[in-house]
Structures are given as C-alpha cells and as structure tokens.
Amino acid sequence: MERIIEDKHFLGIYREKAKSILEAHFRPDVLIPKLRLLYAQIEADLKHDPFPPRRVTVPSDTGYDDILRSMEAFIRDRYKLARAQLDAPGNRPQPQNLKPDSEQENPHPGPPSADAPTDLRVVKVTASSVELSWVDHADHEMAVVVQRCSGETATDFVNAIGQPGQNITTATDHNIQAGHTYRYRVYAVFPSPTGPRGTGVSNVITVRVPGI
C-alpha cells in the first residue's frame, strides 16, 4: 500500500480501478434492486417470524419496511461518500505513531492463582538446550510463556519462550550458553478485553548448563 500511495502512477491506476468497481457493483441503482428482490423472497415468511421485527443493533426499528428503507439510505450514503473520496481525495493525512497500551505490549504473570502451572522440572539438559515440563491447570488458555533469568540467585525474569495453544506442558530452550546457570518459571495466558492476562507463575527451578 505504501508503494501505491507514494507512486502517483500506481495511485492513479488504483483509483481508476476503484472507481470502476464502485460503479459496476455498488451504485444504488445496482444494489437497491438486488436488496428489494432478496426481501421479496422472504417477505411472506417474515410475517410468521416469532421474533420482533427489528435489528438488535437498532432498537428504534418499527418493522421490516423500516429496516429496508434504512438499508437503502445506508447504500446511498455510502456510495455518495465513496464517490466523493475518489473524486476529491484531498491531501494524505500524516501518519501518526501510536503508542500501544502498556497492558497489551507483552503478556506478564498475574497474581498467584489456582490455574497456574505447577511441578515445573527439568527433563533433559545439555550444553545446547534445556528441556522443561510442567503440569497444566488452565482451561481454554491462548498460550503458555516460559520465563528465564540468568544467574544462581537472579530474580529478573523475562519472557523467553512463548507457545500458542492449549494444554501445553513442555518447552525446550535452545537459546542458552554452555557453562551458565539459568532459572525458569512458567505461566499460562488468557485473552481479555485489555490484552493478554497471565496466570500466576509456577515454581522456580535452577538449571546449571554443562560446559562443552
């Protein structure tokens, strides 16, 4: 899209194509007859529909004829707006950098919870990888995150491995250095209206990676 917008030649081709699609498929005199034809096919059945003749999103509807008029007005207004935007698009708005909500930047652990993973342990450790397993207690989670910090007594855990899905109970860390010591913990992640929500964390384990 950026290439099209920045190149006047491409932008001209794009706008002409958009105009042809608009005129061929979205003109009111094209769409409204189709809408009325579809309505005619179900009009008799709608008279026996036990549900109120209104849209859930528009409680002010007074009946199906009112709904039809509203949809026709919407088609006319949208066509008029699209036509005006294509004929006189004006100057391109300057892009703005939006700072993401801090709650949505990265998942993070929540307070202690019953659905937090437990019994985190090492399955296998070599000079190039650490294989972990744990017991999953979450239902309908969206992912699991393994956190790690470096050092025998370190507590500055950061997200190291993220795995989308449910009922995940294993992970392997390949991003390690031989001879180093790491600490691990894990938590599950759920979706929420404000972004990913983490469960409490599992127990912490310390892993000493053998040297080469």
N, C-alpha and C positions, 0 to 999 in steps of 0.2 A: 504493500500500500504506500509506503514512504516513497518508493521509486516512482510510482504512478503520480503521486501528488507533486513531487519535485520536478518531474519532467512535463513541460507544457504540452508536448506532442502526445505523450501517453494519456495525460489528463484529458485532452480534447477527445481522444478516441473513447476513453472510458465514459465521458459524459454523453457522447452521441449514442453509445450502446445503451446506456441507462435510459436515455430518452426513448429509444426505440422499444425497449422492454416496457417502459411505463405506458406508452401509447398503445402498444399491442395487447397488453394484458390487464392494465389497472385503470383504464379510463372508466368513469362512472357509467357511461352508456354500454360498456362491455360487462362490467362486474354486476351492476344492479339487476339487469335482466336474468343473469345466472342465479343471483340470490333469490329473486322472486320465483323462478322456476323450481328451485330446490324447496322453497317454502310451500309452494303449491302441492308438492308431492307428499308433504307430511301434514298439511293443514287439517285434513279431516281427522287424522289420528290424534292430533294435538287436542282436539275437542274432548277426547276421552282420557286425556292425561290427568292423573290424580294430583299431580304436583301443581303448586301455584304458578300461574303464567308470568313469571318474572325471572330475571337473572339474579343469581346470588350476589354478584358484584354491583347490581343496580337495583336496590330495593324499590326505587320510585317507578319501575315499570308498571304500566297499567294493563298490559296484555300483550299478546303476540304481535298484533298490528303495531303497537307502540315500539316493541323491540325491533321490528322490521324497519320502521321509519328511522329509528336511532342508528341502526347499522348502515342504512343508506346515507344518512347525513355524515356518518364517520367516513364512508368511502369517498364522498365528495370532498370533505375537508382534507383528507389525507392526499388525495390526488392534487388538489389545489396547492397544498404545501410542497409536495414533491416537485410539481411543475415549477413553482417559484424558486425553489432551491437550485434546480438545474438551470433555469434561465438566467438567474442572477445570484450566483453562489456567494459573491462578496469575497472579502479577504479571509484567508485561512486563519482561524484562531491560533494563537501561540500556544504550543504545548506547555503544560504545567507538570512539574514533578510532584507527585502526591506521596506523602509520607504514609506508609502503611500503619494501621492501628497496631500499637505495641502488643496488643493481645493476639494479633494474627501473624506476627513476624515469625515466630518459631514455637513449636509446642514445648511445653515445660511441665515438670511434675506438679501435681496438686498436693493438697494435704493428705495425711495418712488416710487410707480408705480400704474397705473390705475387698474391693475389686482389684487391688494392686497385685502384681505378680509376687510370688514367694519362691523360696528354695532355689535362688539363683546359685549355680555352681559351675565349675569348670568341667567340661567333658574331655577336652584334649588341648594341650598347649605344646607348641613347637617354637622354633626360633623365628618362624614367619607367620604364625597365626594362633589365635586363641578361640577355641570353640566353646560356646556357653549354652546352657539350657536352664529352664525355669518352669514353674507351674503357673499356668494361666488361670485367672479367676474372673476375667472380664467377659461380658456378653455384648455382642454387636459393636465391638470396638472397630475403629477405622485403621489402626496401625499400632505398632509397638516400637518403642525407642530405647536403645541401649545407650547409656551414658558412661563416660570414661573420664578419668583423670590420671595424671602421671605422677608417681611417687608413692612411697610406702605409707605416708600419712596424709596424702593430699585430700582435699575436700572440694576442690574447684571443678566439679563435674560439668561436662558439656555433652551435648548430643553428639554421638559418634556413629551410630548405625540406626537408620530408620527403615522399617519394613512395613509396607501397607498390607492390610488384610486382617483376618480374624483368626483366633486360636493359634497364634504363632508362639512357639515355645523354644526356639533355638535361634542362634545367630553366631556368625563367625567374624571375628575382627582380623582383617588382613593388614591393617594399617598400623603396624607395630614395629618396634625396633628390638633386635636381639639384645639380651642383657638388661633390658629395662623392666621396671615394675609398674604395673597398672592396677587401678581399682575400678570396679564396674558396678553398675546398678541398672535396673530396667523399670520401665513403666509403660502402661497402655495409654492409648489416646482415643478420645471420642470426639465426634463433631459437635459443635454447638453454634448458636447464632453469633457469638462473638469470636469464633475461631476455635482451633483445636483445644480440647480440655484434657489435661493429663490426670491419671490416677495418682495415688501415692506411689512411692518407689518401693522396690524390693529390698531385700537385704543387700549389704555391700560385701563384695569379695575382693581380695587382693591376689593378683596373679603375678608371679615372677617368671619372666620370659627367659628361657635359657640362652646362653651365648652361642655363637656359631663355632 
